[in-house]
């Protein structure tokens, strides 16, 4: 079950231990999952050694929770794994601002992944295409008549399409397998099918098969998310006219990214700050997701552009949309093997790939809005500096409430704000000054 409430006001002021306790009050998280979140050693060295080759150690990153999210009417506390400050805070902040309008609403595609079979030396492309299309039923049986949970649950090869790709080496014939992978990410399933049908495709086309591999441009597995923000919600003090000005700046910032690839790359990096962070937390192949998202950002309009769209509706509300390929899975892979990833999925209360895709897309849209809002108002350095001040306070030795106090004094400090300044402030604070 997702969280009973994701509106955890003051959560950021708690200690790490207190935050975990607070989690238990709003979720049904098991003790095992709490322990996995608490332990930097959740992934044992032995398990790590089985994951990749030549293992010499493990790498730990923070898990932070984005609060305030409502997606399709459900409350979600969303785990982000990343090293960059401000990302979790910005996503939580923007998610809070659309709670009054119902949060985020998704409409995702079914989980269809595409595998490509590259066929070379085909003499008659028309004949090859009709032979492959004529054998569709046979090839589908070949793939789907195997014992597989995915197929038992309604997945499997659903159709095939043929493509002609002009290249410097001449036209290549490429067969696409469109496979319903249910709740898996699906790479193994579709690669297996592509390898399975390859010899028969060779005999049908008279060609030579070379590559048999999935495409990360998962255009038939799109996640779509939308959210509306009132002008009041976009200002910090509920002032509608100030909020309308903020919205107008956001729209101007968006159109920059929609038209300029230099800006779009950075704009989309902000979206991926969240999508990849949730992907890592949930044990997903974030490189596959990144590849699909960026490729789509170029293919969609024929020119690399913004992954998101922002507009003002007839009521003066800001409306944001994100549509992007989202190849994620909740069965198989690291999502099952890595104890922290398992804990993060449990924390989300998610068992289906569709829900995970929706939550990830919502995080990406919120993150994008956070960046656009900051950039078009005070700039992002102010927020970064606040967090940086906290880090400096911690490095200076501040603990508990001292951290906020040292950071606040640093923020208004006249003169250079160095680590030594943070140490001096802490000393003064402890002396009662
Ligand atoms: C920084 O990690 C992300 C931003 O650069 C995104 C953006 O410019 O939209 C702030």
Boltz pocket constraint, residues with backbone or C-beta under 6 A from the ligand:
constraints:
  - pocket:
      binder: B
      contacts: [[A, 84], [A, 266], [A, 267], [A, 268], [A, 269], [A, 270], [A, 271], [A, 273], [A, 368], [A, 371], [A, 372], [A, 375], [A, 380]]
      max_distance: 6.0
